Amino acid sequence: MNIAVLSRGENLYSTKSLLKAGLARNHTMEVLDPNLCTVAIENNQPVLYYTDERVDDLDAIIPRIGASNTYMGSSLVRHLECMNVFSVVGAEAILQSRNKWTCFQILAQYGIATPKTFLGNTYDAEVLLALFGKAPLIIKILQGTHGQGVILAETQASALSTIETLKTANVRFIVQEFIAESKGCDLRAIVVDGKVVASMKRQSKEGDFRSNLHRGGSSEQIKLTHEEETIALKAAKALGLGVCGVDILQGKEGPLVLEINSTPGLEGIETTTGIDIAQSIITYIERNNK
């Protein structure tokens, strides 16, 4: 098959891992930079150009769409889907997972446990905090990644000033329950085609509450409990994601879905677990490409 990785960097770990896995299975692999793609409709048909060359021979794509390129990236994925090219992650699923509030609305629709969460852009910050309850609490901008745009407000006063600042700057955000019992750690499960193929536990560095490896956190391979695996699979299914990373907190009453990533990085979890996740993604394409 002809498989393209939609990525802005051929030398990024995840992109190289996917190229290597596809070539090992004797597929023709290439990287398409979304910024060099031109989408068009000609003679009532969707058409794609890469620089000045028409692209019409793709069987499947693996989107590696960065958060800063969500709109154009998802538009490109949708265009290729219209051309009957199989994508491991659909355009609508990318958009829904990238917006944290939309994601939590969908999870709630399916009864999937999450931390208590309020949409922050209400008319009165003091009313919002009164409805939410006591600090500490977490404030997150809607489309942050790698732990960026995540604030721990330890007092009502700091929460109020943060919320008022974000509102003044017209930044959209959510207010979320702080799960103290998680003690700065979470679980990352990688789901591919309805199965958890790898999982790890991430621990925040000393003095930080965010467990992201990009922020200096540590990791170790773990085996999920049945309850943790079940909630990861339910979350992936609810968002319609063939490939995703599901971040889980261990709460007092059971696991809680913290976030879903439609373009999970492979370096941290492949290095931690020794599992070839890229290979699982390629075999997923082989099973599902029509």
N, C-alpha and C positions, 0 to 999 in steps of 0.2 A: 504494500500500500504506500501511497504518498501521504506523509504525515508532516504537518507544519506545526512548529511551536511558535505561538505568538508571543514574542519577547523582545524587549529593547536591548538585551545584552547577550550575545553569544557566549560570553565568558562567565556569566553568572552560574553558580553551582547548580541550581535546579535545572536550568536550560541544558547545561552540559550533561547532566545525569540522564535527562530524558532523551537527548540525542544519542547517547551511548547505548541506552536500553533499546531504542528503536532500531539502531543499526545492528545490534546483536541479534535481533529477530528478522534481519534481512529486509527491513523496510527502507524506503527512500525518505530520508529526514532532511528538513530544512528549517531555518529560522526566518520568520517574517517579522520585521519591526513594524508594529502598528502605525507608527508615525510616518512610514514610507508607503502606506497603503492608501489607495484612492478607491472609494466605493461609488458605484454609479448604477443607474437604471437606463438601459439602452434597449430599444425595441421591446419594451415591456418586460424585460428580464434583468435580474440583478447581475452586475458585472463587477469584477475586482481587478484592479491594476496594482502591481508592485513596482514602484517607480514608474517606468513607462511600458512595462511588460504586462500583458494580460495573463491572469492566473485562472486556469480552468481545469486543472488536473488533480486537485486535492481530494483525498478520500476522508481525511479526518484532521482535526486541529486540537491542540492542547493550549488553551489560553493561559498566559502568565501575565495578566493585566494588573498593573500597579494601581494603587489607590488614586494617584494623581491623574490617571488616564482612564478612569472608570467610564465616563460617558462615551468617549470615542472608541475605547476598547470594546465595550459591550455592544456598541453600534456595529463594529466590525464583525463581532461574533454573530450577531443577529443576521447580518448580511450573508455570511457564509452558511448559516443555517438555512436561509432562503434559497441558497444554491445547492441545498441537499448535501452539504458537507457535515459529517458527524462531528460534534463537539463534546468533549468529556464534561464540560460545564456550559449550560445554556446561558444566553444573554440575560434573560429575565432573572435567573437564579443569581447571577453575578450582581445585578442591581439590587435585588432584595437583600442579599447577604451583606452588601457593603453599607447599607443604611441601617445602623444599629437599631433604631426604633422600629422600622419596618420588619426587621428580622425578629424582634421580640414580639411584635403583633402576630406574626405567623406562628411562632412557637406557642403563644398563648392560645391561638385558634385550635391547635392540636393537643392542648393540655400538657405541654412539655414544661417541666419545672425550670424556673429561672429565678435569679434574685429579684426582689421587689424593685420595679423600675417605673419611673414617671418621665413623661416627655417634659423637658425643661422649659420650653418656650411658652409659659403661661403668662397671664397678664400681670401677676403680682408675685414676686419672689417670696415674700413673707407668707403668703397664703400657701404657696407650693411647699415650703418647708414645714408649715404647720400640718398640712395633710400628710406629708411624708413621714414625719416623726423625728426622733432625736438623732444628732450626729454621734459618731462619725458616719460619713456617707461618701459615695464616689460620684464624681461629676465627669462625664465623658462627652467629648464632641462626637457628632454622629458618624464621621467618616475618618477617624484617626486609625493609625496602624502602629504595630510594634510598640505599643504602650504609650505612644505620643498622644497628647490631648486627653490624658487620664489624670484626674486630680483627686487626691484624698483630702477631704475637708473634715478636719478633726473637731471643729466646733461649729455651732450654728452661725456665729459671726463670720467665720471664714467662708462658710458655705454661702451665706448671703452676699458677701462682697464678690465672690467668684461668679455667682449666678448673675448678679447685676452687671458685672464687667462683660460677661459673655453676651448678655442681652443687648447691652449698649453697642457692642461690636457686631451685632446681628449674626452671631455664631449659634448654630443649632446644636442642642446638647440634650443629654438625658441625665437624670439623677437616679442613682442606683444604691441599693442596700450594700453596706460593707459587710462581707462575710468574714468575721474575725477568726472563726474557728479554722478557716483554710490556712491560716498562719503563713501567708505569702506564697503559697504553692497552688498550682493547678495541674490538671491532667490534659495532655494533648493527644487526641485520637485522630488518626488518619483513616478516613472512610473512602474506599474505592469500590464502586459498583455494589453497594449494599453490604459490604463487609469491612470490619475494622482490620486493617492490615498491619498497623503498627501503633504503639502507644508509649508515651513517656510521661514522667512526672517532672515538672519544672519548679524550681525553688528560687525565690527572689534573692538577690544579694543582700547582705546586711545593710539595714537602713533604708530599704526600699520595699514597697508593697507589691510591685509589679514583677511578675515572674518571667517576662519575656527574655529570651536568650539574647536578643539584640541589646538589652539593657544590663547585661552582665549576669543574668541568672544562670543557675546550673541545672543539669538534667540527668536523669537516669531512666533506664528502661524499666517498665512495669507491665504487669498483666492486669487488665481492667477486671473489676468484678462484673458479674452478670448484669447488675443494675446499671453500672456505668456504661457498659457496652450497649445495653438496650437504649439508653437515653441518647447516646451518640448516633446510633442508627436511626432512631426516630427523628432526631433533629435534621440529619442529612436528607431523609425522605421528605420531611415537611417542607424544606427549602428546594427540593427537587435537584439536589446536587449529586452528580455521579462521582465527583472527587471533591473532598473538602477536609479541612481540619476542624475538629470540634473541641473547644476548650471547656473543661468541666471543673467546677469547684466542688469540694467535698463539704457540704453543709450539714447542720445538725440532723436534719430529717432526710438526708439522702443527697444524691448528686444533683447539681444545678448546672444548666448550660449557661456559660458566661459569654461565649462568642462563637461565631462560625466563620471560617475563612475559606472563601471559594478559590483562592490561589495560595495554598499553604506552602511555605518554604520547605524544601526537602533537606537542606544541609544539616540542620540541627537534629532532626529526627533520624535521618539515615545514619549520621555519625554516631548518635547515641545508641541506636538499636542494632545497627549493622544490617538492617533490612533494606532490600532494594525496592523502594516504593515506586520508583520510576518504571521498573519492570512490571509492577502490578498495573500501572496506568496503561502501559502499552498492551498488555494482554486484555485489559478491559476494552480497549478500542477493537481489538481483534474479535472479541465476543459480540460486540454490539454494532460494529459498522455494517451498514446495509449496502 
